[in-house]
Amino acid sequence: MIENWARRYFPYPEFRTHQIKAIEFIFKVFLNGRIGLLSSPCGTGKSVSVLTAYLMAREVEDIGKLFILTRTKNELEIYARELQAIADNSKAFLRATLIISRQEMCPLVKEGRFAAERMDYRSFLAYCSRLKKASKGSSCPYYSRVFKDWRPSKEATAFLEETCVNRVLMPEEFYEEAISHGMCPYELTRLAAADSDVIIGNYNHFLIEEARRSIFARSRMQMDSVNIVFDEAHSLPSAAMGLLSDEVSTRTVSRAKKETVKYGVDDRGFLKLFKSFMEGLGKKAMKLVGIGENHVLSREESSLTNFLRLSENSVFEILDFLREESDKIVLLKMESGKPPVSYIARIVDFVERWVSEDYEDTVKYARVDEDHGKKVFRLGISSMDVSKTTRSLNKVRSVLLMSGTLWDFDYYRDVLGLDERRITTLSLPSPFKRENRLIIVDKSVTTKYELREEMVYKISDRLNRIIDSINGRIAIYFPSYELMEKVSSRLKTDTPMIKEDTKIRVRQVLKFLTENDKCITLGVARGKISEGVDLTSEGLSLLSAVIIVGLPYPKRNEMHEALLKYYDKKFGDKAFEYASTAPCIVALAQMAGRLIRSQNDRGIIIIMDSRVYGKIRKKLPQDWQEDMEAYLKIENLVRDVNRFFQSNQRVK
């Protein structure tokens, strides 16, 4: 029954393996108002399954709008293509709006009217708001053509009726259409959302409360009548935690000080004292943990009021004054055509949070970095309670969290603060042939003591043997840049190699892989080329092997110790599992997932760490547990690697 029903909307001739199970599960989540956790591996067609299930649920009752949140623009465009495929191949058409950031869609930015690259997103939003409110003649010309007296103009309404009927435009296409009519693309997307069935944006559009309120207001959505989908939801905890963090450097303080001089602001010596406060904490951090490491501060160490010998009210009086002055500076900069950025405002925002936040889940830290031989002192503040940004999911009509590697449902339920009474789960096996994948564990090495020279030499020596046995493209992933450097310097191979660093772009790696039939890419866990990226060409994986050197546990440092301590209070005996094991497994799954991307791919996953046969193994999918082959002798490992590539049959 489900299969025949789904065919009314499903745009392709055949369903993929396990796809009907996914569609049925998602359908029930939407219809029954549940919180669904779906682990559905690459190749099961998750995006089109969501849209098909939504259309089926709408047949039964009015379930409200669908709001899909993606991490990347590429993922957003996948949904756009699937929506168009449904419209082209069935009688169903869902009006959809694709939302990217206001800054990315701003014509003034693209025209180079001001140096947007020097403006953070918060400053850009302030600039945009001021332009919209400005008097005629100095207001944004693109905005003024969309709204007349704060109401949609006739031109905007006509544009949307003509543009958004029976087709789904990519963000670039929508931008070009809007610009050709002299109208603001972002404001038009917000108007279009009001009449849309499906809205597709990024994580921040829901997780940031201000952004959520704005979009919900324009889209006529209510929390209790909207259906939320988070794609690639394995990354939701880290994305949410990132939104709870903030940092400021002594460079920003110095720029703020120059601003006071230039615009004649009497800061009463506050910025000089704050910089001294930062440097004092930074020097202590450097002494205790070295360069580039966060030193977690005690309540006494982090007390700015004690350092200044002022009451909290006195500090806030100074900050209020500086806030007023920074607003004046922004106006002056706008009038002179300069980027409306105030470094004073940036310091005020940070210090307000630093002084006011003192919760059990709050961590404050100091760090010293080196940049071109100069020391840069930084202070940071973060919350360790991810659920502060995600527990609002309990208020919406239905929620679907899905990923190919959503392996530990309890972890996501507890860390995200989801309502256990509403949760339903489904874990699907890989749709790809198991004989096309060999999983090897090298039990003779471990990175538990990764910096010990003898272990580095052993890993390097065994890697050299493995590399020589593989006639194809290899991705080698490490738990840290430090270990990657140590091992790569000892590799004895003439094979072309590219190494991840902070400046590398994914397109560079793809170009390198397509230009070399036999080559090596070196990357790190949770890096740019280890997750959320398709190393493919024409739908086929470019890789023959993925080698994971060591288990990618989070680095043990003061920040991690603080997280363990907090999780111990919150989750009890689950603390280590949630702070260490679960993130390790997510990173492991993502690195391994770069290998097999289609039914026609074949390759080998090699995990070089004996610890995978401990507690980690029990957390892996059943097919992984069954397929893993352990080796101690490198000769046997290399022999079976050769046999795998020489045969179409899986080696046992």
Summary of the structure (lengths in Angstrom):
residues: 652
radius of gyration: 26.7
end to end distance: 40.1
largest distance: 77.7
contacts: 2147
relative contact order: 0.11
helix: 51%
strand: 16%
